Amino acid sequence: MTRSQATKLNVCGVTAVIAVIDGKWKTSLLWLLEAGPQRPAEIRRRLPGLSEKVLTQALREMESDGLVHREVHDVLPLKTVYSLTDFGRRLSEALGPVSDLGHERLDRMTAERAERAAQAGQVEPSVS
């Protein structure tokens, strides 16, 4: 999937939405910004492993796609704050049920692994 698909008018709606949240950090950024406006340094502290360069690129793309609003306060040093737009908030809310399904899947996988481990522990070693 490419970002260029986000601008095509002849794709299905799901593809158009996935194109704007595609990437390692964008869904996490949506999740963080649901809690309210955040400064870039706050975001980086809350997402270890996210470099400043990648954060800047992701936020610029999300701003271009209408998901986040960037506000620069005219103070020294400049203070930049990011928040969700109405569209970003609606998208985040729409992803809630998808997140619930993901957590159900993870819970099921955890239970299956625990069951396999318990069964492996009950199997008696074969005698050769």
N, CA, C and O of each residue as an XYZ file, in Angstrom:
512
protein
N       0.848     -1.167      0.000
C       0.000      0.000      0.000
C       0.894      1.231      0.000
O       1.905      1.285      0.701
N       0.512      2.196     -0.783
C       1.301      3.424     -0.846
C       0.448      4.623     -0.464
O      -0.781      4.581     -0.509
N       1.133      5.682     -0.089
C       0.410      6.909      0.264
C      -0.342      7.470     -0.932
O      -1.356      8.146     -0.764
N       0.143      7.197     -2.139
C      -0.537      7.730     -3.316
C      -1.951      7.167     -3.440
O      -2.813      7.798     -4.051
N      -2.199      5.989     -2.870
C      -3.541      5.428     -2.915
C      -4.528      6.256     -2.090
O      -5.736      6.180     -2.314
N      -4.033      7.033     -1.156
C      -4.909      7.862     -0.324
C      -5.544      8.981     -1.134
O      -6.558      9.546     -0.722
N      -4.966      9.305     -2.272
C      -5.490     10.394     -3.085
C      -6.315      9.913     -4.268
O      -6.955     10.721     -4.942
N      -6.312      8.626     -4.529
C      -7.095      8.096     -5.652
C      -8.571      8.104     -5.293
O      -8.949      7.825     -4.155
N      -9.386      8.423     -6.261
C     -10.820      8.502     -6.026
C     -11.548      7.202     -6.354
O     -12.716      7.041     -6.002
N     -10.868      6.273     -7.026
C     -11.530      5.040     -7.457
C     -11.087      3.810     -6.665
O     -10.974      2.719     -7.223
N     -10.838      3.984     -5.376
C     -10.499      2.846     -4.515
C     -11.604      2.694     -3.480
O     -12.375      3.623     -3.239
N     -11.671      1.531     -2.878
C     -12.696      1.336     -1.846
C     -12.344      2.189     -0.623
O     -11.192      2.578     -0.432
N     -13.341      2.468      0.187
C     -13.153      3.321      1.351
C     -12.160      2.780      2.345
O     -11.401      3.539      2.949
N     -12.157      1.455      2.525
C     -11.221      0.853      3.484
C      -9.787      1.096      3.024
O      -8.922      1.426      3.836
N      -9.535      0.938      1.741
C      -8.196      1.183      1.205
C      -7.796      2.636      1.411
O      -6.649      2.922      1.754
N      -8.732      3.555      1.204
C      -8.438      4.976      1.378
C      -8.069      5.295      2.817
O      -7.192      6.122      3.063
N      -8.730      4.648      3.770
C      -8.415      4.889      5.186
C      -7.105      4.216      5.575
O      -6.277      4.821      6.257
N      -6.912      2.988      5.156
C      -5.684      2.281      5.510
C      -4.465      3.005      4.954
O      -3.401      2.997      5.573
N      -4.612      3.628      3.795
C      -3.488      4.353      3.201
C      -3.023      5.501      4.093
O      -1.834      5.819      4.100
N      -3.926      6.132      4.846
C      -3.512      7.259      5.687
C      -3.036      6.833      7.072
O      -2.446      7.643      7.787
N      -3.277      5.579      7.470
C      -2.773      5.109      8.775
C      -1.701      4.048      8.610
O      -1.225      3.476      9.591
N      -1.323      3.787      7.367
C      -0.299      2.790      7.093
C       1.034      3.253      7.667
O       1.395      4.425      7.559
N       1.740      2.350      8.260
C       3.040      2.669      8.841
C       3.105      2.183     10.269
O       2.090      1.862     10.886
N       4.301      2.136     10.772
C       4.535      1.563     12.093
C       3.965      2.416     13.230
O       3.535      1.862     14.241
N       3.949      3.741     13.095
C       3.665      4.602     14.234
C       2.328      5.334     14.185
O       1.892      5.858     15.210
N       1.672      5.390     13.051
C       0.504      6.262     12.926
C      -0.664      5.860     13.820
O      -1.323      6.733     14.384
N      -0.938      4.586     13.964
C      -2.038      4.203     14.854
C      -1.684      4.512     16.305
O      -2.555      4.897     17.086
N      -0.425      4.347     16.670
C       0.001      4.714     18.030
C      -0.121      6.219     18.251
O      -0.510      6.661     19.333
N       0.209      7.000     17.232
C       0.074      8.453     17.336
C      -1.392      8.851     17.486
O      -1.721      9.725     18.287
N      -2.266      8.215     16.722
C      -3.704      8.483     16.875
C      -4.141      8.188     18.299
O      -4.856      8.976     18.918
N      -3.708      7.049     18.811
C      -4.077      6.628     20.165
C      -3.598      7.644     21.203
O      -4.354      8.018     22.100
N      -2.347      8.091     21.083
C      -1.815      9.068     22.036
C      -2.556     10.398     21.955
O      -2.854     11.014     22.978
N      -2.851     10.837     20.737
C      -3.495     12.133     20.563
C      -4.970     12.113     20.951
O      -5.581     13.168     21.120
N      -5.548     10.913     21.094
C      -6.925     10.829     21.602
C      -7.030     11.444     22.992
O      -8.067     12.003     23.349
N      -5.965     11.344     23.771
C      -5.958     11.844     25.143
C      -5.895     13.364     25.196
O      -6.141     13.956     26.247
N      -5.570     13.998     24.085
C      -5.494     15.452     24.053
C      -4.245     15.919     23.333
O      -3.403     15.112     22.938
N      -4.130     17.226     23.164
C      -2.971     17.795     22.456
C      -1.653     17.379     23.105
O      -1.550     17.248     24.325
N      -0.658     17.180     22.258
C       0.653     16.725     22.733
C       1.747     17.501     22.003
O       1.614     17.838     20.827
N       2.812     17.771     22.717
C       4.007     18.337     22.104
C       4.863     17.182     21.586
O       4.814     16.084     22.140
N       5.646     17.416     20.532
C       6.468     16.332     19.961
C       7.365     15.642     20.993
O       7.510     14.420     20.959
N       7.962     16.401     21.902
C       8.843     15.783     22.912
C       8.053     14.846     23.826
O       8.562     13.797     24.222
N       6.810     15.214     24.164
C       5.966     14.338     24.993
C       5.672     13.037     24.250
O       5.712     11.953     24.832
N       5.380     13.161     22.970
C       5.074     11.978     22.156
C       6.279     11.044     22.125
O       6.137      9.835     22.311
N       7.457     11.601     21.890
C       8.665     10.766     21.822
C       8.945     10.065     23.136
O       9.396      8.919     23.141
N       8.684     10.734     24.255
C       8.886     10.098     25.571
C       7.933      8.925     25.749
O       8.285      7.920     26.366
N       6.736      9.053     25.212
C       5.732      8.008     25.408
C       5.848      6.880     24.386
O       5.229      5.829     24.555
N       6.629      7.082     23.334
C       6.828      6.043     22.325
C       8.326      5.775     22.139
O       8.930      6.240     21.173
N       8.911      5.033     23.060
C      10.339      4.730     22.930
C      10.619      4.033     21.593
O       9.844      3.195     21.133
N      11.726      4.400     21.000
C      12.092      3.809     19.714
C      11.667      4.651     18.528
O      12.083      4.382     17.401
N      10.852      5.661     18.757
C      10.406      6.555     17.687
C      11.402      7.704     17.574
O      11.542      8.505     18.499
N      12.087      7.783     16.450
C      13.077      8.846     16.271
C      12.387     10.166     15.948
O      11.237     10.194     15.509
N      13.099     11.239     16.169
C      12.560     12.571     15.888
C      12.230     12.716     14.406
O      11.208     13.296     14.039
N      13.107     12.183     13.560
C      12.898     12.273     12.109
C      11.624     11.546     11.694
O      10.817     12.092     10.941
N      11.441     10.342     12.169
C      10.261      9.553     11.806
C       8.993     10.184     12.384
O       7.955     10.209     11.724
N       9.078     10.689     13.608
C       7.936     11.370     14.208
C       7.530     12.573     13.367
O       6.351     12.748     13.057
N       8.489     13.389     13.004
C       8.202     14.579     12.193
C       7.563     14.189     10.866
O       6.588     14.805     10.437
N       8.110     13.168     10.219
C       7.571     12.721      8.937
C       6.144     12.206      9.095
O       5.271     12.553      8.300
N       5.900     11.387     10.106
C       4.566     10.825     10.315
C       3.553     11.926     10.622
O       2.449     11.927     10.078
N       3.930     12.864     11.495
C       3.013     13.950     11.841
C       2.729     14.847     10.637
O       1.599     15.304     10.463
N       3.728     15.102      9.812
C       3.506     15.899      8.594
C       2.540     15.196      7.655
O       1.638     15.823      7.100
N       2.729     13.888      7.477
C       1.826     13.125      6.617
C       0.413     13.128      7.183
O      -0.559     13.294      6.446
N       0.304     12.944      8.498
C      -1.011     12.922      9.135
C      -1.686     14.292      9.046
O      -2.905     14.379      8.905
N      -0.894     15.349      9.127
C      -1.445     16.695      8.957
C      -1.919     16.889      7.522
O      -3.000     17.427      7.287
N      -1.116     16.453      6.577
C      -1.478     16.555      5.159
C      -2.747     15.768      4.842
O      -3.536     16.170      3.986
N      -2.938     14.648      5.534
C      -4.109     13.795      5.308
C      -5.323     14.235      6.123
O      -6.386     13.619      6.042
N      -5.164     15.298      6.906
C      -6.291     15.839      7.650
C      -6.595     15.141      8.961
O      -7.687     15.294      9.507
N      -5.634     14.372      9.477
C      -5.849     13.654     10.731
C      -5.454     14.465     11.960
O      -6.083     14.359     13.012
N      -4.411     15.274     11.817
C      -3.938     16.065     12.956
C      -3.837     17.534     12.584
O      -3.686     17.905     11.420
N      -3.928     18.346     13.615
C      -3.776     19.790     13.479
C      -2.481     20.174     14.183
O      -2.206     19.723     15.294
N      -1.708     20.997     13.530
C      -0.435     21.476     14.089
C      -0.623     22.939     14.453
O      -1.016     23.758     13.622
N      -0.337     23.249     15.698
C      -0.453     24.629     16.165
C       0.899     25.073     16.702
O       1.479     24.426     17.574
N       1.392     26.188     16.169
C       2.679     26.733     16.605
C       2.396     27.996     17.406
O       1.786     28.942     16.908
N       2.851     27.991     18.655
C       2.690     29.154     19.533
C       3.896     30.066     19.360
O       5.037     29.605     19.381
N       3.650     31.322     19.194
C       4.711     32.295     18.929
C       5.384     32.728     20.230
O       5.208     33.853     20.698
N       6.144     31.823     20.787
C       6.944     32.102     21.978
C       8.348     31.591     21.702
O       8.554     30.789     20.791
N       9.299     32.046     22.475
C      10.667     31.552     22.302
C      11.018     30.630     23.446
O      10.857     31.034     24.598
N      11.476     29.443     23.213
C      11.527     28.807     21.897
C      10.121     28.474     21.401
O       9.174     28.398     22.184
N      10.002     28.275     20.084
C       8.695     27.964     19.508
C       8.098     26.737     20.172
O       8.797     25.766     20.465
N       6.823     26.794     20.400
C       6.114     25.677     21.025
C       5.123     25.132     20.004
O       4.215     25.841     19.572
N       5.301     23.868     19.620
C       4.422     23.225     18.664
C       3.585     22.189     19.385
O       4.100     21.414     20.191
N       2.291     22.177     19.096
C       1.365     21.239     19.715
C       0.549     20.575     18.613
O       0.077     21.233     17.686
N       0.391     19.261     18.731
C      -0.415     18.495     17.773
C      -1.672     17.985     18.464
O      -1.644     17.576     19.625
N      -2.768     18.020     17.725
C      -4.033     17.496     18.238
C      -4.781     16.843     17.079
O      -4.478     17.081     15.910
N      -5.762     16.015     17.429
C      -6.561     15.379     16.394
C      -7.563     16.369     15.814
O      -8.123     17.200     16.530
N      -7.778     16.268     14.518
C      -8.859     17.008     13.881
C     -10.146     16.222     14.110
O     -10.109     15.120     14.658
N     -11.273     16.774     13.700
C     -12.528     16.024     13.806
C     -12.437     14.719     13.028
O     -12.895     13.676     13.495
N     -11.839     14.782     11.835
C     -11.673     13.575     11.027
C     -10.771     12.568     11.733
O     -11.060     11.371     11.738
N      -9.691     13.040     12.323
C      -8.777     12.160     13.057
C      -9.466     11.504     14.238
O      -9.244     10.326     14.517
N     -10.303     12.268     14.933
C     -11.047     11.727     16.076
C     -12.056     10.676     15.606
O     -12.199      9.625     16.230
N     -12.751     10.963     14.512
C     -13.721      9.994     13.972
C     -13.022      8.713     13.524
O     -13.530      7.612     13.738
N     -11.860      8.863     12.904
C     -11.099      7.689     12.477
C     -10.644      6.890     13.682
O     -10.738      5.663     13.685
N     -10.158      7.563     14.694
C      -9.709      6.883     15.909
C     -10.864      6.126     16.559
O     -10.693      4.989     16.998
N     -12.024      6.744     16.620
C     -13.205      6.072     17.181
C     -13.601      4.871     16.334
O     -13.987      3.833     16.872
N     -13.509      5.004     15.013
C     -13.852      3.894     14.119
C     -12.893      2.722     14.285
O     -13.274      1.570     14.077
N     -11.654      3.011     14.658
C     -10.662      1.953     14.851
C     -10.831      1.236     16.190
O     -10.209      0.197     16.413
N     -11.666      1.776     17.083
C     -11.901      1.148     18.382
C     -12.337     -0.302     18.280
O     -11.728     -1.157     18.923
N     -13.375     -0.621     17.492
C     -13.784     -2.020     17.344
C     -12.697     -2.902     16.719
O     -12.592     -4.083     17.049
N     -11.893     -2.335     15.825
C     -10.789     -3.096     15.240
C      -9.770     -3.420     16.330
O      -9.235     -4.527     16.381
N      -9.511     -2.457     17.190
C      -8.609     -2.679     18.321
C      -9.156     -3.772     19.238
O      -8.405     -4.631     19.700
N     -10.453     -3.739     19.498
C     -11.075     -4.769     20.336
C     -10.874     -6.149     19.733
O     -10.561     -7.103     20.445
N     -11.055     -6.259     18.411
C     -10.833     -7.549     17.735
C      -9.378     -7.986     17.866
O      -9.092     -9.167     18.065
N      -8.467     -7.032     17.755
C      -7.046     -7.352     17.913
C      -6.738     -7.883     19.297
O      -5.979     -8.841     19.439
N      -7.327     -7.262     20.335
C      -7.108     -7.738     21.702
C      -7.729     -9.118     21.911
O      -7.158     -9.950     22.616
N      -8.889     -9.369     21.305
C      -9.491    -10.708     21.386
C      -8.564    -11.740     20.765
O      -8.382    -12.829     21.310
N      -7.978    -11.395     19.624
C      -7.047    -12.310     18.947
C      -5.840    -12.586     19.830
O      -5.424    -13.737     19.970
N      -5.276    -11.545     20.427
C      -4.109    -11.725     21.295
C      -4.451    -12.588     22.511
O      -3.661    -13.443     22.911
N      -5.626    -12.364     23.094
C      -6.061    -13.181     24.241
C      -6.213    -14.640     23.830
O      -5.808    -15.542     24.563
N      -6.797    -14.870     22.654
C      -6.975    -16.236     22.158
C      -5.620    -16.901     21.927
O      -5.429    -18.065     22.281
N      -4.673    -16.158     21.328
C      -3.340    -16.716     21.082
C      -2.640    -17.056     22.395
O      -1.980    -18.090     22.499
N      -2.781    -16.192     23.390
C      -2.176    -16.441     24.703
C      -2.762    -17.697     25.332
O      -2.027    -18.524     25.871
N      -4.092    -17.843     25.266
C      -4.749    -19.024     25.833
C      -4.313    -20.294     25.103
O      -4.066    -21.320     25.737
N      -4.218    -20.228     23.771
C      -3.796    -21.395     22.996
C      -2.361    -21.796     23.328
O      -2.057    -22.984     23.433
N      -1.485    -20.819     23.492
C      -0.092    -21.125     23.839
C      -0.005    -21.739     25.225
O       0.759    -22.679     25.447
N      -0.782    -21.214     26.154
C      -0.785    -21.760     27.516
C      -1.313    -23.193     27.504
O      -0.798    -24.056     28.216
N      -2.337    -23.440     26.697
C      -2.896    -24.791     26.609
C      -1.878    -25.764     26.005
O      -1.723    -26.886     26.487
N      -1.189    -25.329     24.951
C      -0.161    -26.189     24.341
C       0.969    -26.463     25.329
O       1.473    -27.583     25.406
N       1.363    -25.444     26.080
C       2.438    -25.625     27.056
C       2.003    -26.587     28.151
O       2.791    -27.418     28.603
N       0.745    -26.476     28.580
C       0.238    -27.385     29.611
C       0.185    -28.810     29.091
O       0.523    -29.747     29.814
N      -0.235    -28.984     27.847
C      -0.289    -30.323     27.248
C       1.105    -30.895     27.083
O       1.315    -32.089     27.296
N       2.051    -30.066     26.710
C       3.438    -30.536     26.538
C       4.017    -30.967     27.877
O       4.829    -31.891     27.931
N       3.617    -30.324     28.932
C       4.111    -30.690     30.257
C       3.503    -31.971     30.768
O       4.091    -32.621     31.632
N       2.325    -32.367     30.257
C       1.629    -33.566     30.703
C       2.040    -34.809     29.913
O       1.792    -35.936     30.340
N       2.656    -34.596     28.786
C       3.059    -35.738     27.947
C       4.253    -36.426     28.594
O       5.267    -35.797     28.897
N       4.112    -37.727     28.797
C       5.215    -38.480     29.393
C       6.246    -38.775     28.342
O       5.903    -39.043     27.190
N       7.507    -38.730     28.717
C       8.559    -39.035     27.734
C       8.432    -40.471     27.253
O       8.111    -41.370     28.030
N       8.687    -40.680     25.965
C       8.585    -42.033     25.415
C       9.824    -42.824     25.814
O      10.920    -42.280     25.948
N       9.615    -44.125     25.998
C      10.693    -45.015     26.386
C      11.267    -45.620     25.120
O      10.525    -46.174     24.308
N      12.582    -45.524     24.937
C      13.203    -46.064     23.734
C      13.825    -47.397     23.977
O      14.392    -47.990     23.059
